[in-house]
Amino acid sequence: MLSSIRTPTLIRVFFGGQRLHTSVARLEGQKNEKTINQVTLLGRVGADPQKRGSEEHPVINFPLATHYSYKYESGDILQRTDWHRVSIFKPGLRDTVYKYLKKGQRIYVTGKLSYGEVKLDDGQVRTASTVIADDVIFFQSIPYESE
């Protein structure tokens, strides 16, 4: 019923100096229902974390690579790498990641997906997806010791 929908509220979110737009419509008289937006990634950091945003609203961003392999009927094996943009807003986690996370480290990330549009400097608009991290677990490499 369209008459029960209020005018959408526009929320502006900034990532790396670029604005993402997300519209939210509020429905009157509808019950809240349980939904799940959960992401779990295990991969390698593609670059050192970067601090963006303002002093009041800082954010840490970094790319994370995950991969999988599949085999063609011919027997050839192909490895595909997917790149994920990870953003951290939580103050304690944000500071720890910025201080200790380095390119090439293996990490486990849990969080949620966020989608929006990014307006580039040249005026083009592109769709963007970001993983908003709730937790990051660092993996340490154990040096191999021969006997």
N, C-alpha and C positions, 0 to 999 in steps of 0.2 A: 504494500500500500504506500504509494509515493507521498501522500499527504502527511505521513508520519515521519518523514525524513527531514531533518533540519538541514540548513545550508552547510555544506562540508567546511570543516575547519582546516586551513592550510598550515601545516607545520613545516618550518624551514630548518633543515639540518645541514651543517657544514662539515665536509670531510676534505682535508688537505686544501683548504681555501676555496673549494668548489662547493656550490650549493646543490643539495639533493632536495627534491620536492616530494612530499607524501601527502595525499589527501585522506582525511578521516571523516566518515559520515557517522553521526550518532542516530541510533534508532530509538524512538520513544516506545515504551511499553513492551520491549522485548526482553526476555530473560537472558542473563549472561550465561554463555555456555563455555565449557572447557575446550580449549584449543591447545595444540602443542606446536611450538616452533623451536626445534632443538637440533643442533649441529654438533657432531663430534669429528674432529680431524686429527690425524697423526701424520706428520710430515716434517719437511725441512724448511727452515727460514731462508727466504730468497734474498734478503737484504737486511742490513741493520735497521732497527726501528727508527721511525722519524716522528718527531713531536710536531703536531699541527694544532690549529685552532687558536683560541685566545687564552690569556692568563686565567680568565674566569671559567672557560670551557675548553681545557686542553684535551687532546686525543692523541693516542699513539697508534700509528699505522705501520704494518709490515706485510709483505707478501709471504704466503706459505704454499709450498709445492707438495702435492700428493701425486702418486702415480699408480698405474696398474698395467699389467701385461696381458695380452691375449694372443692366441695362436691362430694363424690362418690355416685353411685346409691344406695349403702347400707345405705347412710345417714352419713357415717363417714366424718369428715371434716379434711383436711390436710392443714397445713400451710407450704409453701415453702419459704425459704429465699435465695435470690441471693446476692452475694457479688460483689461489683464493686471497682476497684482500681481507685482512684481519684488522679490526679497530678495537681499541680498549679505552673505555671511559672511566672505569672504577679506579678511584684514586690510588689505593695501595697496590693493586695489580699493575696499574699503568706505570707507576714509578719503578717497581721491580723489573718489569719487562724492559723499560727504557734503559735501565742501568746495567742489566746483566745479559739480555738476549743479544746474540750475535748471529750474523749470516752463517748459514750452514748447520746450525744447531738443530737437533731433532726435538720436536715438542709435540705435546698432546693438548689440543684446544677444545673446550666446550663452550657453546654459546648459542646464538640465534641468528637467523638470516634476516637481513634488512635489504629491501629493494627501493630503488628510486631513480631519479634522472639527474644527470650531471650536466650542467651548462659549462661548456669549455670556453676558453678565452676567445676563440674565434666565433662564438655564438652557436656552435653546433650543440645539440642535445643528445646525450647518449644514456642508455640504460645502464645502471650500475648495481651490482650486488655486493654486499659486505657481510662478513661474519662479525657480529658484535660479541666479543669474548667475555665470558663470565669467569673462566678459569684457564690458566695456562700452566702445564706441568713440564718442567725442563727435564730432559734426559741427559745424563752425563756419559761420555764415552769412557769406558774402562780400558786403559792401555793394556795391550796384549803383552804378557810376560812369558818368555820361554823358560823352560826348566833347565 
